[in-house]
């Protein structure tokens, strides 16, 4: 994890990162970090996703890029769940929302 995970956010006023809360799901923790340029979300980095079982890894290898793109397109946590990854989708959205709240967006 980056140094920003302890403080919640870091970087200059133009580009910064904000770490969302850890969301516990039925299959494990989900946590994301948002990369912001001004008030625009430019990237979403999954810091934690469920990975206890091989199937968790397979599901999340497919779901996380889709969820990332949904957030980038929507510029919010109001995203559609990925079929077959509903728990990860929910945890991802909640972690994104907490990062958005911390960023004051």
WOKA-V455434 format. One record per residue. SS is DSSP state (~ for helix, > for strand, _ for the rest). NEAR is the number of other ideal C-beta (glycine too) atoms within 8 Angstrom. D_CENTER is the distance of its C-alpha to the mean C-alpha in Angstrom with 2 decimals. Layout:
SS;NEAR;D_CENTER
SS;NEAR;D_CENTER
//
This chain:
_;3;13.57
_;7;14.56
_;6;16.93
~;13;14.54
~;10;12.89
~;5;16.14
~;7;16.72
_;8;13.33
>;11;13.95
>;8;16.34
>;7;18.06
_;5;20.65
_;3;20.79
_;6;20.22
>;8;17.16
>;12;14.84
>;12;11.58
>;14;9.98
>;13;8.23
_;16;6.82
_;8;9.06
_;9;9.39
>;14;9.87
>;6;12.86
>;12;13.57
_;3;16.90
_;9;16.05
>;11;14.06
>;11;11.21
>;16;7.47
>;13;5.50
>;14;2.98
>;15;5.52
>;15;6.73
>;12;10.15
>;14;12.62
>;7;16.19
_;5;18.02
_;4;16.36
>;7;14.71
>;11;11.11
>;8;12.19
>;8;9.31
>;13;5.63
>;8;5.99
>;12;5.19
>;9;7.46
>;8;8.56
_;12;9.28
_;13;12.74
_;8;15.43
_;6;18.64
_;7;20.48
~;5;21.03
~;6;20.12
~;13;16.62
~;9;16.16
~;8;17.82
~;12;15.79
~;14;12.37
~;7;13.92
~;10;14.63
~;13;11.81
~;12;8.70
~;7;10.52
~;9;11.48
~;16;8.24
~;11;7.30
~;8;10.85
~;10;10.84
~;14;8.51
~;11;10.72
~;6;13.73
~;9;13.29
_;7;12.08
_;8;10.79
_;10;8.95
_;5;12.20
_;13;11.52
_;5;13.68
_;8;13.14
_;12;13.89
_;5;17.36
_;6;17.74
_;13;14.16
~;9;14.26
~;10;13.13
~;18;9.98
~;14;9.45
~;11;10.29
~;13;8.27
~;16;4.95
~;12;6.77
~;13;8.08
~;15;5.47
~;16;4.73
~;10;8.49
~;11;9.29
~;15;8.12
~;13;10.12
~;8;12.83
~;11;13.11
~;11;13.47
_;4;16.12
_;6;15.17
//
